[in-house]
Amino acid sequence: MNLAPRTRCHTIPLDVPSLLPRRRDRFGFRPHRPFPPGLFRLVADGLARLGEERETPCARAAVQGVLDGPYWGLRVLAIRVLADWGGRRNKVWLMERAARPIPLQLSRERGARWDVLETLTARAALATLLSPDDGAWLIDVWFAGGGRLFDGLRGRLGLMPDGPLRLRIEAEIAGGTENRLAVLHLAAYRATLPERVEILRLLSSDADPVVRSYATMLRPPTILADEPPAAPRPKSPRPPRTSHPPGRR
C-alpha cells in the first residue's frame, strides 16, 4: 500500500479502512490486524496538521474516512479537527454526537465505553462553537439526559434563555423523580437559575427523600430556612489559671 499523499491536501492516508482484512472467519468476525509500526503516529500528525489548515473537500473526506474507521483513538482526534474547522456542517455533526445520552451504568457490549468517550469529546469540542441561538438545544439535551455527566458543556449553561427555561422547569417539577433531579442538577451548576431560591425551597419539602435531601443540601440555610438560624452556643467559662509554686513548673 502506498501511503504517500497523492495531492497536497491529502496529509493523511485516506485508505485507512483498507488496512482491515476483508475475509471473515467461520464465526463471522474479521481477524484483528494491527497497524504497521508508525502508522498511528502518521495519521495523528496528519490530523493535527489538518486542524491548523483551512477545510477543503479532500481534507473533509480524509477526516470522514477516519471517523468511519474502527480506531476510536483516531476518531477522537478527528472530532477535534471538526471543532477547529467550525462551520455549520461540522457544528451540526458535533451537536448530533453531543446529544446522545450517557447511561449511568455502562454496558459490557464491545465499544460501549468508546461510544461514551466519543460523546464526551464531542461535547467538549462543541463548547467553543455554541452561541445564544443554541440555548433551546441546550435545554432539550440537559433534560433528555437527566442533567447527568454533562461534562464539557456545563460552562455554557448560561446560554439557556430564561423564558423557555422557566417554562421547562415548571413542567419538569410536575414530572417524576428523575425530572426533579434534573432541575436540581441544573440549580447546582447554574447559580443564576430563574427562581432558584423558590425552586430549592419547594423541592426541599418534596415527598421523595432523594429529592428532598439533595435540595436541602443545595439551599443556603441562612436564606431558605423556614426557621430562624440557631443562636450561637455560648462558650463555657474556662477555669481560672492557677500560678505554679515558685521553683516548680
N, C-alpha and C positions, 0 to 999 in steps of 0.2 A: 504494500500500500504506500502510495506516495503522499507524504504529509506536507509537502511543500505547497505554499499558497499559490493558487492559480492567478489570483488578481491581488491588487494591493489591499483591498478592503477585507480580504479573507485572511484575518490574522490568526484564526484558529482552524483546526481541521473540521470540515463540515460533515465528514462521513464517520463521525464517532459511533453511531449505531451499527455501522458495518463491521465493527470490531467484534460484535457478538456472534457466536456461532449460529448458523441458521438451522442446523439439524437439531432434532429433539430426541431425547432418549425414549425408552419404551414406556416410561411413566408420563410422558408429555412435557417434561421440563427441559429447558435448554441448559446444557452444562455451562458452568461459570468459566469464563476465560478472563484472567486478569489483564489489566492494561500493560503494555510493554513498559519497561523502565523509562521514566522521564516523561511519559505522555501526559500524565495528570498535571505535572508542572507546566508542560507546554500549553495545555488547554487553559489552566488557571491564569497563566501570564497573558495569554491572548484575550481572555475575558477582561482582565484588568485594563489592558490597552483599549479595548472596545469601549469601556465605560468612560474613558477620557476623550474619546473621539465623537464626532457627530454621527447620529444614526443614519444609516443608509440601508437600502433594501437587502443587499447581500450581507451586511452586518446583522441586520434583524433576522435573516434566515439562519445565520450561524448561531445566534443566541437561541432561536427557536429549536434548532437541532439539539442543543444541549438540554433545553427544557423538556423535550420529548424523550430524552435518553433515560437510562436506568440508574444513572450515577447521581445520588442525592447531593453529595457534596458539591458537585459542579452545578447542579440546578440551583443551589443556594447562591452561588456566585453569579449565575445568570440572572436571578431575580434582582440582585443589587445593580446589575448593569441596566435593567429596565428602569429602575428608580433614578439612576444617574442620567439617563436619556430624558426622562419625563415625557410629556406629551399626552394627549387624550387617550390614545390607543393603549399605551403602556399603563396609564393610570387605571383605566377600566379593568385591565387584566389583573393588576395588583389588588383592586377592590374586590374582584370576584374571589381571589385566593384568600384575602384577609377576612372575608365574610363567612368563611367556613367555620362552624362551631368546633370547639375543642372539648372532648369529653373529659369528665373528671377522672375516670379510670381508663387508661389506655388499653386498647385491645392487644391481644397477643398475636394477631394476624401479622403476616410479613409486611413490613413497610408502614405500619400504623404510626410508629414513633417518628418516622421521617415525614409523614404527612403533617404531623403537628409542627415539626421544625420548619417545614415549608410555609405553613400558615403564619407562624410567628415571625419568620423572616419577611414575609410579605407585609405584615402589619408594621414592623419596624421600618421597612423601606418606604412604606406609603405615608408615614407621618409627615415627611417634609413636603409632600405633594398636596396635602389636603388644604382646603380653603373654606371660608364660611358657607359657601354653597353646598358643601358636603355635610352640613350639620344634621340634616334629616337622615342621611345614610348612617351616620354615627349612632343616632338614637336607635334605629332599627337593629343594627349589628349588636349594640350593647345589650338590649333586652332579649334579642334572639339567643344570645349565648349566656344569659343569666348574669352578665356582668363579671364573669369569672375569666381568669387568665387572659386579660385584655392587655398583655404586655405590648409595648411599642406604641400604643395609641392613647394611653392614659394622659399624656401631656397635651392631647388635642381635645379633651372633653369640653374645654371652654368654647369650642365652635358650635356646640349644640344650641339652637335657638331657644330662648326662654319660653316663648308661647307654645310651640308644639311640645316642648319637653314637659311643661306643666300639665298639659292635657294627657300626655302619655303616662306620667307618673300617677295621675288620678285613676287612670284605667288599670295600671299595674297594681296599685294598692288594693283595688277591689277584686283582684285575682287571687291566685293561690299563694302558697308559702314561697315558692320559687320566684314568683313575680315580686313579692315584697322584699325578698332578699336582694334581688337585683337593684331595687330602689335604694336599699341601704348600702350596697356596694358603691353605687353612684354618689351617695352622700358622703362616703368615706374618702373618695378620691376627688371630689369637686366641692370645695368649700363655698363657692358662690352658687350653689344649687338653689333655685327658687323655692321659697318657703321651707328651707332646710330645717329651721327650728320647729315649725309646726309638724313637719313630717316625722322628725325624730320623737317629738312628744306623742304623736298619735301612735306610732309603732312601738313605743316603749311600753304601752299597755295592751299590746296585741295578745290574742288568745294563744298563739303559738309560742312556746317557750324559747325556741331558737331565735325567732324574730325579735321577741321581747328582750332577750339578753343582749343581742347584737345592737339593737337600738339604744339600750341603756348604756352600753359601753361607749357608743359614739356621742351621746348627747353631753354637752357641757353641764355639769351638775349645778354650777352657780347661776345658770340662766334658765335651765329647763326643769329643775327640781320643783315638784309641787309643794314641798315643804321648805321652810326657810333653812338655810345652811346651818349645820350644827355649830354651836358656840365652841370655841377652842377650849380644850381641857385645862383647868388651872394647874399650874405647876405646884407640886408638893413642896412644902418648905424643907430646905435642907438643914440638917442639924448643925449647930454652930461648930466651927472648927476649934478644937482644943489645942493649946500650945503644949509642946513636949517639955518635960522637965529639963533643967539645964544639964548639959552633958550627955543627954540621951536623944536619939532621933529614931 
